[in-house]
Amino acid sequence: MDLKTQAEVTAARQAAAETPLPTGGFDHAALENDGPKAFGDRMGTPQPDERVLWKGRPQRGLLARTAFHSRSAGVYMAALVTIALLLGRNDAAIVAALLGLALAAILNLLAWASARSTLYILTDQRLIMRIGIAIETRINIPLKQITAAHLAVRTKDGHGDIAFELAGERLLGTLLLWPHVRPWRYARPEPMLRSVPNAAALAQTIAEARARFGAIARNLSEIKEAAPAAGHTAGQGTAVPPRLAPAIRRGEPGLEGAPA
C-alpha cells in the first residue's frame, strides 16, 4: 500500500473516531415518510425489537459520477467536439455538443431519480435497502452474513461507498441490485451503499454492529473498479487480518430481495 493510500486510510479512521454516528433515537414510523415506503412489509421495515442505528441515501452528484459515469461521458463527448472542430466539421461539432448536453442531462436525471428512490437503513440486526426507480425493491441483508466490508472514501467531505462480501448460498443478482452493487462482481454480487455521507464513520458502526455475530475483515483501501483477476473477488490493498465468521447452515434465514 503506497503512502497516499496509507494517508487516506489513516484519515478515514480518524474521521470514524472523530465523527460518531447517532446510535438510536430513530422513530420507526418516521421511516415510512422518508423516501420510498415499505408499507409495513417486514423485509423493508425495522421490527419493534430492532434498534435503528443509521439511515441515509446516496448523494446525487457523486452517484452521477461514480455509478452513471456522467463525468466520463462528458469527457468523451467533449473529445468528439474537439476532433470535429480540428477537422473543420463545425456541423458535426454542434451535433456532438448537443448530444453531449442531452446525455449529461439524462445521466444526472437518472442519478437524481435513483437517489430519491433509495433509502438505506442499518439496524442492530440487518441492513435494509429500499431501492428501485420504476419498480421498488426491498433488500434484506442479515448482518451475520456479512463476511467483509470494503470502504472507499471518494470526497474530501467524507462521502464514499461501502461494499459487502456475503456468506450463504442465496445470492442477490446484479440486475436486482444495480446501481447499488460493486462493479465487476458478477459471480458473487456484492451489495454496496453508494455515495453515503460520513462513510468511514458508517463503516465503523457497521463493523461494531456485526461484531455481535463475530468479527469481519475490514478493508479500508480504495475499491478498485477494474475486473478482478481470475479466482479473486476480494478488494485490493492491505486489509485488517480477518477472523472466521460464523458458518451459515442450511435452513437458516438467508438473504432476501423481492420487488414491492
Buried (B, 14 or more C-beta within 10 A) or exposed (E): BEEEBEEBBEBBBEBBEEBEBEBEEBEBEEBBEBBBBBEEEEBBBBEEEBBBBBBBBBBBBBBBBBBBEBBEBBEEBEEBBEEBBEEEBEEBBEBBBEEBEEBBEEBBEBBBEBBBBBBBBBBBBBBBBBBBBEEBBBBBBBBBBBBBBBBBBBBEEBBBBBBBBBBBEEBBEBEBBBBBBBBBBEEEBBBBBBBBBBBBBBBBBBBEBBEEBBBBBBBBBBBBEEEBEEEEBBBBBEBEEBEEBEEBEEEEEBBBBEEB
